[in-house]
């Protein structure tokens, strides 16, 4: 089906109250065919109730990807990822470093291969008008008129969630974007408050959640038993991030085992892994190709080794006002 273009001037004026003015049937702007993606024989999982089959690892294009200075190398990584079954790409409006803008890099591929990529981006702005402007900028950078998932970037706490979901706020903007076909699904990411993320999952109609893999929050609760479980009960797709961070401080643990651990957790559909080299990408593709869930004994062993890390009070992404722009 041909995409019906929405002019940039019209886009800025769009709100949830003016959907009918588009004079088109909601959700038919972009026919969504979940089987349009090619995993290249890699194993996949279904992303919650979305019905979309995704590779076990999504290509993270935040800080690590933006640390690649050579543009040709960055484009080669994207092309190789897509050619080898890594078609879920995770980015955000705020993923930038100096003159490098993640979404613009992705747009160089998307302009010719949009139908092959399951693309997720995020909005950090809380003001509705700023949000719409950021979405417009994201679409321009990505060289597309629609995305597959549009997420609230980093739900911080209950006060932040209240602001996000107030009448006419960011949540309503995302619902409007979904109704108009500018995004197929909506979601949120979060690092610090399992309570806020659990409430967002339970009380609102998000399709997906991207959560930092913290076993213990600052108030002692277990993320795996609160935020993730709440999302799973609603049938939401659950992706996890910050998966390999423990290797920076935990001796003797490899990135490969950390990814396997995350993929073996209950209710987790997949992981987002930042990619900064072709070597890392190829290793992750091979991991997915040969992945088998870890048994309980191995899971318990890894969990015990990680406890000191997750109870550490110096995890920057677990604190209020942490900005996930350069750290993915």
C-alpha positions in Angstrom: 0.0 0.0 0.0 1.3 3.5 -0.8 2.0 5.7 2.2 -0.1 8.8 2.4 2.2 11.7 3.0 1.4 14.3 5.6 2.9 17.7 4.9 5.2 19.2 7.5 2.9 22.1 8.1 0.0 19.8 8.7 2.1 17.6 11.0 2.9 20.4 13.4 -0.8 21.2 13.7 -1.9 17.6 14.4 -3.3 16.8 17.9 -5.5 14.1 19.2 -8.5 16.4 18.8 -7.9 16.9 15.1 -7.5 13.4 13.9 -10.8 13.4 12.0 -9.6 16.3 9.9 -7.1 14.0 8.1 -10.1 12.5 6.2 -8.5 9.1 6.1 -9.2 5.9 7.9 -7.1 5.6 11.1 -4.4 3.0 11.1 -4.6 2.6 7.3 -1.9 5.1 6.5 0.7 2.4 6.6 -0.3 -1.2 6.2 1.8 -3.2 8.6 3.0 -6.6 7.5 4.9 -8.3 10.3 6.2 -10.9 7.9 7.9 -8.2 5.8 11.1 -8.6 7.9 13.8 -11.1 7.0 15.6 -12.7 9.9 18.0 -14.5 7.6 17.4 -17.8 9.4 18.1 -16.3 12.9 15.8 -17.3 15.7 13.1 -14.8 16.5 10.6 -14.0 19.3 7.2 -12.3 19.2 7.3 -8.8 20.7 4.4 -9.2 23.1 1.0 -8.6 21.7 2.3 -6.6 18.8 2.5 -9.8 16.8 5.9 -8.7 15.3 8.6 -11.3 15.2 11.9 -9.7 16.2 15.5 -11.0 16.3 16.7 -11.7 19.9 19.1 -8.7 19.7 18.1 -5.2 18.5 20.8 -3.0 17.1 21.4 -0.2 19.6 22.5 3.0 17.9 23.2 5.3 20.9 26.5 6.3 22.5 28.5 3.3 21.3 27.3 3.7 17.8 27.8 7.5 17.8 31.3 6.9 19.0 32.2 5.6 15.6 33.9 8.6 13.8 34.2 7.1 10.4 30.9 7.4 8.5 31.7 4.7 6.0 32.3 2.3 8.9 29.0 3.2 10.5 27.1 2.7 7.3 28.8 -0.6 6.7 27.7 -1.8 10.2 24.1 -0.9 9.4 24.1 -2.6 6.0 25.8 -5.7 7.4 23.3 -5.9 10.3 20.3 -5.7 7.9 21.8 -8.1 5.4 22.3 -10.6 8.3 18.9 -10.5 10.0 19.4 -7.7 12.6 16.4 -5.6 11.4 15.3 -4.1 14.7 17.0 -0.8 15.1 16.7 1.3 18.3 17.5 5.0 18.2 16.3 8.3 19.8 16.0 11.9 19.0 18.7 12.7 21.6 21.3 10.2 20.4 23.9 12.6 19.2 27.6 13.3 19.7 29.0 16.5 18.4 28.0 16.5 14.7 27.1 12.9 14.7 23.3 12.2 14.8 22.2 8.6 15.1 18.9 9.1 13.3 20.6 10.7 10.3 22.9 7.8 10.0 20.0 5.4 10.0 18.2 7.5 7.5 20.9 6.9 4.9 19.9 3.3 4.8 16.2 3.8 5.5 15.7 6.0 2.5 16.2 3.0 0.2 15.3 0.0 2.5 12.6 1.3 4.8 10.3 -1.7 4.5 13.1 -4.0 5.7 13.7 -2.3 9.0 11.7 -2.3 12.2 12.6 1.1 13.6 12.1 2.4 17.1 12.8 6.0 18.2 12.2 7.9 21.4 11.0 11.4 22.5 12.6 13.0 25.6 10.6 16.2 25.5 7.7 16.5 27.9 6.0 19.6 26.4 3.5 18.5 23.8 4.5 21.1 21.2 8.2 20.2 21.7 7.3 16.6 21.3 5.6 17.1 18.0 8.6 19.2 16.8 11.0 16.4 17.9 8.9 13.8 16.1 9.0 15.8 12.9 12.7 16.2 13.2 13.1 12.4 13.8 11.1 11.6 10.7 13.1 14.0 8.6 16.4 12.6 9.9 15.2 9.0 9.4 14.0 9.9 5.9 10.6 8.3 6.5 7.0 9.4 7.2 6.4 6.7 9.9 8.2 4.6 12.5 7.3 1.3 14.0 7.6 2.2 17.7 7.5 5.7 19.2 8.6 5.7 22.8 8.6 8.1 25.8 12.3 8.4 26.5 13.2 7.6 30.2 10.2 7.6 32.5 11.9 8.9 35.6 9.5 8.6 38.5 5.8 8.9 39.4 5.8 12.7 39.1 7.3 12.4 35.6 4.7 9.8 34.7 1.9 12.1 36.0 3.2 14.9 33.7 3.5 12.5 30.7 0.0 11.3 31.1 -1.8 14.5 31.9 -4.6 15.5 29.6 -3.2 16.8 26.3 0.3 15.7 27.4 3.0 13.6 25.8 1.0 10.3 26.2 -2.0 11.8 24.3 0.4 13.0 21.5 1.7 9.5 21.2 -1.8 8.0 21.1 -2.6 10.6 18.3 0.5 9.6 16.3 -0.5 6.0 16.6 -4.1 6.7 15.5 -2.8 8.6 12.5 -0.4 5.9 11.4 2.7 7.9 12.1 3.7 5.1 14.4 2.4 1.6 14.6 3.1 1.1 18.3 3.9 3.2 21.3 6.0 2.5 24.3 8.4 3.9 27.0 11.9 3.4 28.3 13.1 3.7 31.8 16.1 3.2 34.1 15.4 4.3 37.6 11.9 3.8 39.0 10.4 0.3 38.7 7.3 1.7 40.5 6.7 4.3 37.8 7.3 1.8 35.0 5.0 -0.7 36.5 2.3 1.9 36.9 2.8 3.0 33.3 2.5 -0.6 32.1 -0.6 -1.3 34.2 -2.6 1.9 33.9 -2.0 3.0 30.3 -2.1 1.5 26.8 1.5 1.2 25.9 2.5 -1.6 23.5 6.2 -2.0 24.5 8.6 -1.3 27.3 12.4 -0.9 27.2 13.9 -1.3 30.7 17.4 -1.1 32.1 18.4 -4.5 33.4 18.8 -3.6 37.1 18.1 -6.5 39.5 17.6 -4.2 42.4 16.2 -0.7 42.4 17.3 2.0 44.9 14.3 1.1 47.2 15.2 -2.5 47.2 12.6 -3.9 44.8 13.5 -6.3 42.1 13.0 -4.9 38.6 12.6 -8.4 37.2 9.6 -9.0 39.6 7.9 -5.6 39.3 8.2 -3.5 36.1 8.9 -6.5 33.8 6.2 -8.6 35.3 3.6 -5.8 35.1 4.4 -5.3 31.4 4.2 -9.0 30.8 0.8 -9.3 32.4 -0.5 -6.6 30.0 0.9 -8.5 27.1 3.4 -5.7 26.3 6.6 -6.4 24.4 9.5 -6.3 26.8 13.1 -5.3 25.7 16.0 -4.8 28.1 19.1 -2.7 27.9 22.2 -1.9 30.0 22.8 -5.7 29.7 26.6 -5.7 29.3 27.4 -2.9 31.7 28.4 -5.2 34.6 31.5 -6.4 32.7 33.0 -3.0 33.4 33.3 -3.8 37.1 32.6 -7.5 37.6 35.8 -9.5 37.1 35.6 -12.7 35.0 32.3 -12.1 33.3 31.9 -11.8 29.6 29.6 -9.8 27.4 28.4 -12.9 25.7 27.3 -14.5 29.0 25.6 -11.3 30.1 23.6 -11.3 26.9 22.7 -15.0 27.3 21.6 -14.3 30.8 19.3 -11.5 29.8 17.8 -13.5 27.0 17.1 -16.4 29.4 15.1 -14.2 31.8 11.3 -14.8 32.0 9.1 -12.4 29.9 12.1 -10.8 28.1 11.5 -10.7 24.3 14.9 -9.3 23.4 17.8 -7.1 24.3 19.1 -3.8 22.9 22.9 -3.9 22.5 24.9 -0.9 21.6 27.2 -1.5 18.7 30.5 0.2 18.1 32.3 -2.1 15.7 31.8 -4.7 13.0 33.5 -7.2 15.3 30.9 -6.7 18.0 28.1 -7.0 15.5 29.4 -10.2 14.1 29.8 -11.7 17.5 26.3 -10.8 18.4 24.9 -12.3 15.2 26.7 -15.5 15.9 25.4 -15.5 19.5 21.9 -15.2 18.3 22.4 -17.9 15.7 23.5 -20.4 18.3 21.6 -19.2 21.4 20.1 -21.7 23.8 18.6 -20.5 27.2 20.8 -21.0 30.2 19.7 -23.6 32.7 18.6 -22.6 36.3 22.0 -23.5 37.8 23.9 -21.2 35.4 21.3 -18.4 35.8 21.7 -18.6 39.6 25.5 -18.5 39.3 25.5 -15.4 37.1 22.8 -13.7 39.3 25.0 -14.2 42.4 28.0 -12.7 40.7 25.9 -9.7 39.6 24.4 -8.8 42.9 27.2 -6.5 44.1 27.0 -4.6 40.8 23.3 -4.0 40.9 23.3 -3.1 44.6 26.0 -0.5 43.9 24.8 3.1 44.5 27.0 4.5 41.8 25.0 3.3 38.8 24.4 6.6 37.1 21.4 5.5 35.1 19.4 4.5 38.2 19.1 8.1 39.4 16.6 10.8 38.9 17.5 13.2 36.0 19.8 10.7 34.4 19.8 11.6 30.7 20.1 8.7 28.3 21.4 10.6 25.3 25.1 9.5 25.2 24.9 6.4 27.4 23.2 3.3 26.0 
